[in-house]
Amino acid sequence: MNFLPKLGENLRAARKDKFPQDDMRSFALRLGISRATLQKMEKGDCSVGLNNYLSAAELLGCANQFENLFMLEKSLFDD
């Protein structure tokens, strides 16, 4: 699960870009979660439910990327 810290970094960067005036508490309120949960998300903590990440993605306007989450890349050798 080495991608989770990067996911958290991406979330933090997107939050700061899209809502530059929001501190963690303000953004957490937008999501309807606690600041502690947002802090865990931005650290890539796997104990946070996927629904919280999806809510953040929807708020940040990048939820459409979730539809590719389980897409397998086709190899040239696949039928």
C-alpha positions as CSV (number, residue, x, y, z in Angstrom):
1,M,0.0,0.0,0.0
2,N,2.8,2.4,-0.8
3,F,0.5,4.5,-3.0
4,L,-1.5,5.8,0.1
5,P,1.1,8.4,1.2
6,K,1.1,9.7,-2.4
7,L,-2.7,9.8,-2.4
8,G,-2.6,11.8,0.8
9,E,0.0,14.2,-0.7
10,N,-2.2,14.6,-3.8
11,L,-5.2,15.4,-1.6
12,R,-3.4,18.0,0.4
13,A,-2.0,19.7,-2.8
14,A,-5.5,19.7,-4.4
15,R,-7.1,21.1,-1.3
16,K,-4.6,23.9,-1.1
17,D,-5.0,24.6,-4.8
18,K,-8.8,24.6,-5.0
19,F,-9.5,26.1,-1.5
20,P,-6.4,28.2,-0.7
21,Q,-8.2,30.1,2.1
22,D,-9.3,26.9,3.9
23,D,-7.3,25.4,6.8
24,M,-7.7,21.8,7.6
25,R,-10.6,22.4,9.9
26,S,-12.6,24.4,7.3
27,F,-12.0,21.8,4.5
28,A,-13.0,19.0,6.9
29,L,-16.2,20.9,7.6
30,R,-16.9,21.1,3.9
31,L,-16.5,17.3,3.8
32,G,-18.5,16.7,6.9
33,I,-15.7,14.9,8.7
34,S,-13.4,15.8,11.6
35,R,-10.1,17.6,11.2
36,A,-8.4,14.4,12.6
37,T,-9.9,12.3,9.8
38,L,-8.7,14.8,7.2
39,Q,-5.3,14.7,8.8
40,K,-5.3,10.9,8.5
41,M,-6.4,11.1,4.9
42,E,-3.6,13.5,4.0
43,K,-1.1,11.1,5.6
44,G,-2.5,8.2,3.6
45,D,-3.9,6.3,6.6
46,C,-5.6,3.1,5.4
47,S,-8.1,3.2,8.3
48,V,-10.1,6.0,6.6
49,G,-13.1,4.8,4.6
50,L,-13.0,5.0,0.8
51,N,-16.2,7.0,0.9
52,N,-14.3,9.9,2.6
53,Y,-11.7,9.9,-0.2
54,L,-14.6,9.8,-2.8
55,S,-16.3,12.7,-1.1
56,A,-13.1,14.7,-1.2
57,A,-12.6,13.9,-4.8
58,E,-16.2,15.0,-5.6
59,L,-15.7,18.3,-3.8
60,L,-12.4,18.9,-5.6
61,G,-13.8,18.0,-9.0
62,C,-11.8,14.9,-9.7
63,A,-14.2,12.1,-8.8
64,N,-14.3,11.0,-12.5
65,Q,-10.9,9.5,-11.9
66,F,-12.4,6.9,-9.5
67,E,-14.0,5.1,-12.4
68,N,-10.6,4.0,-13.6
69,L,-9.6,2.6,-10.2
70,F,-9.9,-1.1,-11.1
71,M,-9.2,-0.8,-14.8
72,L,-6.5,-3.2,-15.9
73,E,-4.1,-2.2,-18.6
74,K,-4.2,-4.5,-21.6
75,S,-1.0,-6.1,-22.8
76,L,-0.1,-6.5,-26.4
77,F,-0.2,-10.2,-25.7
78,D,-3.8,-10.3,-24.3
79,D,-6.5,-11.7,-26.5
